[in-house]
Amino acid sequence: MEKKKLLYVTQEMDPYLVISEAGNIVKRLAPFINDSGIEVRVLMPRFGIINERRNRLHEVVRLSGINIIIDDDDYPLIIKVASLPGARIQVYFLDNDEFFKRKTVFRDDDEKFFEDNVDRMVFFCKATLETVKKFGWHPNIIHCHGWMTSLIPVYMRTQFAKDPVFSNTKMIYSIYEKEFTEKLNKNFVKKALIGDDIVEKDLAAFKELTNEALTLAGVQFADAVIQGSETITDMPAIKKAIGKKPFLAHQDSDNLLEKYLDFYKTLLS
């Protein structure tokens, strides 16, 4: 029997980058789930703070040649890969000089939230799905971690809904405590419209342009939801969006691995 496949999409992962608890959770999960018989791959941005030499990143030439369109502008996608230390897992890094070369993550040296974080988010989310198509690797589950991934469930249920690569894919969105208090650029909707099969009403949940709005949108379009942080503020709208979807509450460190594995198996059954 062919192995089931699980793709982690995350804005962070130890040892490459840790800015919240998500980076540690994904690092613990990936090798454990892979050793449990589910084939795992990881995709994340190649932020400039990630040292390529120390982490042994190298470009995957066979995957080159993809351009990502954002608001009629083309941005070349560079795909790099590294092997997760101590595990037989490939971690793919999605790169673009304009968006990820800078040596900080989401803020400049004066702690100002980058104006183009919307563009970087759209680039990463669309590039993720285009990269998976290029793999020819059909994931049974895509598990998203971090606000930067919140467009992926939306794109999966709109622009990529008819793509055979994703015909049997379940979407999980993990919710975490808020990571920023600013609002995203007001051009968000214009930037996020990437094709003919997604319209403005599909992006309605994002309208407040806050961290909470991104979480709400990710939850609305996901098949299942996991609470990654122990506490989440502003939960009423999110709880309503979860409704009767499969839901895994926050797990303490001792139970996390087995509980996540059981949750995945339930979705796959």
C-alpha positions in Angstrom: 0.0 0.0 0.0 1.3 3.4 -0.9 2.3 5.6 2.0 0.1 8.5 2.9 1.7 11.9 2.5 1.6 14.9 4.8 2.9 18.4 3.9 3.8 20.9 6.7 3.6 24.5 5.5 5.1 26.8 8.1 6.6 30.2 8.4 9.2 28.8 10.9 10.8 25.6 12.0 13.7 24.8 14.4 16.6 24.7 13.7 16.2 27.2 10.8 14.0 29.8 12.4 12.0 30.0 15.7 9.9 33.1 16.4 7.0 31.4 18.2 6.0 28.0 19.6 5.0 26.9 16.1 8.6 26.5 15.1 9.2 24.0 17.9 6.0 22.1 17.3 6.7 21.5 13.6 10.3 20.4 14.4 9.0 17.8 16.9 6.1 16.6 14.7 7.9 16.1 11.4 10.3 13.3 12.3 7.8 11.6 14.6 5.1 11.5 12.0 7.5 10.5 9.3 8.8 7.6 11.4 5.2 6.5 12.1 4.7 5.6 8.4 3.4 8.8 6.9 5.7 10.4 4.4 6.5 14.0 5.4 7.8 17.1 3.6 8.1 20.6 4.8 7.8 24.0 3.0 8.8 27.3 4.5 10.1 30.7 3.3 13.8 31.2 3.0 14.0 34.3 5.1 17.4 36.1 4.9 18.1 35.4 8.5 18.4 31.7 7.7 22.1 30.9 7.1 22.3 28.8 3.9 25.9 27.5 4.4 25.4 26.5 8.0 22.1 24.8 7.2 23.4 23.3 4.0 20.7 24.7 1.7 21.1 24.2 -2.0 19.0 25.2 -5.0 16.8 22.5 -6.7 17.5 23.3 -10.3 14.9 20.9 -11.7 12.2 22.9 -9.9 13.3 26.2 -11.2 11.5 28.3 -13.9 8.3 29.1 -11.9 7.2 32.7 -11.8 4.6 33.9 -9.3 2.2 36.6 -10.4 1.0 39.2 -7.8 -1.2 42.1 -9.1 0.2 41.6 -12.7 3.8 41.6 -11.6 6.0 38.5 -12.1 8.3 37.4 -9.3 10.8 34.5 -9.9 10.6 31.6 -7.5 13.8 30.0 -6.3 13.4 26.7 -4.5 16.1 25.4 -2.2 16.3 22.3 -0.1 18.0 20.9 3.0 17.8 17.7 5.0 16.4 18.1 8.5 19.2 17.2 10.8 18.8 13.7 12.4 15.8 12.9 10.1 15.1 11.6 6.6 13.0 14.6 5.8 13.4 17.2 3.0 12.7 20.8 4.0 12.1 23.0 1.0 12.7 26.8 1.2 10.8 29.2 -1.1 12.9 32.2 -2.0 12.8 35.5 -3.9 15.4 38.2 -3.5 12.8 41.0 -3.4 10.8 39.5 -0.6 13.2 37.4 1.5 16.8 38.6 1.1 16.4 41.1 4.0 18.0 40.0 7.3 14.9 40.4 9.4 11.6 38.5 9.3 8.4 40.6 9.5 9.8 43.9 10.8 12.6 46.3 9.9 15.4 47.3 12.3 13.1 49.9 13.9 10.5 47.2 14.6 8.2 48.6 11.9 5.9 46.0 10.3 6.9 45.6 6.7 4.5 47.3 4.3 4.9 44.5 1.8 4.2 41.6 4.2 0.9 41.1 2.2 3.0 40.6 -1.0 5.3 38.3 0.8 2.4 36.3 2.2 0.6 36.0 -1.2 3.9 35.0 -2.9 4.6 32.3 -0.3 1.1 30.8 -0.3 0.7 30.7 -4.1 4.3 29.5 -4.5 3.7 26.7 -2.0 0.9 25.2 -4.1 2.7 25.7 -7.4 5.7 23.9 -5.9 3.7 21.0 -4.8 2.3 20.7 -8.3 5.8 20.7 -9.7 6.7 17.9 -7.3 4.1 15.6 -8.8 3.6 14.6 -5.1 0.0 14.4 -4.0 -0.4 15.3 -0.3 -3.2 13.6 1.6 -2.9 16.3 4.3 -1.6 19.9 4.2 -1.1 21.2 7.7 -0.6 25.0 7.9 1.2 26.8 10.8 1.4 30.5 11.2 -0.6 33.6 9.9 1.6 33.7 6.8 0.0 30.4 5.6 -3.7 31.5 6.1 -4.3 32.0 2.4 -3.5 28.4 1.5 -6.8 26.9 2.7 -8.6 29.7 0.7 -6.6 29.0 -2.4 -7.1 25.3 -2.0 -10.9 25.6 -2.0 -11.1 28.2 -4.8 -8.3 28.6 -7.4 -6.8 25.1 -6.9 -10.0 23.2 -6.1 -10.1 21.4 -9.4 -6.5 20.5 -9.6 -6.0 16.7 -9.6 -2.9 17.0 -7.4 -5.1 18.2 -4.5 -8.2 16.2 -5.3 -7.8 14.0 -2.1 -6.1 16.6 0.1 -7.4 17.5 3.6 -6.6 20.9 5.0 -5.6 21.4 8.6 -5.1 24.9 10.0 -3.4 25.4 13.4 -4.4 28.4 15.4 -1.9 30.3 17.5 -2.0 33.3 19.8 -1.7 36.6 17.9 1.8 37.5 16.6 1.2 41.1 15.4 -1.2 43.9 16.4 -0.9 46.0 13.2 -3.2 45.8 10.2 -2.1 44.5 6.8 -1.9 46.7 3.8 -5.3 47.8 2.6 -4.5 46.5 -0.8 -4.7 42.9 0.6 -7.7 41.8 -1.5 -6.3 43.2 -4.8 -3.0 41.4 -4.1 -4.6 38.1 -3.0 -6.8 37.7 -6.0 -4.7 35.3 -8.1 -7.0 33.8 -10.7 -10.4 33.5 -12.2 -11.7 31.0 -9.6 -11.3 33.2 -6.6 -13.5 36.3 -6.1 -13.6 39.1 -3.4 -16.3 37.4 -1.4 -14.0 34.4 -0.9 -11.7 36.8 1.0 -14.4 38.4 3.1 -13.1 36.9 6.4 -9.8 38.9 5.9 -11.6 42.3 5.7 -10.3 43.6 9.1 -6.7 42.9 8.0 -5.7 41.8 11.5 -4.0 38.7 12.9 -7.4 37.5 14.1 -8.9 38.0 10.7 -6.2 35.8 9.1 -6.8 33.1 11.7 -10.6 33.3 11.1 -10.1 32.9 7.3 -7.8 30.0 7.7 -10.2 28.2 9.9 -13.2 28.9 7.7 -11.7 27.2 4.7 -9.9 24.3 6.5 -11.3 20.8 6.8 -10.0 20.5 10.4 -8.5 22.8 13.1 -5.9 22.3 15.8 -5.3 24.8 18.7 -1.6 25.1 18.8 -1.3 27.7 21.6 -2.6 27.0 25.1 -4.8 30.2 25.1 -6.2 32.1 22.2 -7.8 35.5 22.6 -10.8 36.7 20.6 -12.1 33.2 20.2 -15.9 33.6 19.7 -15.8 34.1 15.9 -13.1 31.5 15.5 -15.1 29.0 17.6 -18.2 29.6 15.5 -16.1 29.1 12.3 -14.8 25.8 13.7 -18.4 24.6 14.2 -18.6 20.8 13.8 -15.3 20.5 12.0 -12.8 18.0 13.4 -11.0 19.9 16.2 -8.0 19.0 18.3 -7.6 21.1 21.5 -4.2 22.3 22.7 -2.0 19.4 23.8 0.7 19.5 26.5 4.2 18.6 25.5 4.0 15.0 26.7 0.9 14.1 24.7 1.4 16.2 21.6 3.0 13.8 19.3 0.6 10.8 19.8 -2.5 13.1 19.8 -1.5 14.7 16.5 -0.8 11.3 14.9 -4.2 10.0 16.0 -5.8 13.2 14.6 -4.1 12.7 11.3 -5.1 9.0 11.2 -8.8 9.9 11.8 -8.8 12.4 8.9 -7.1 9.8 6.7 -9.5 7.0 7.5 
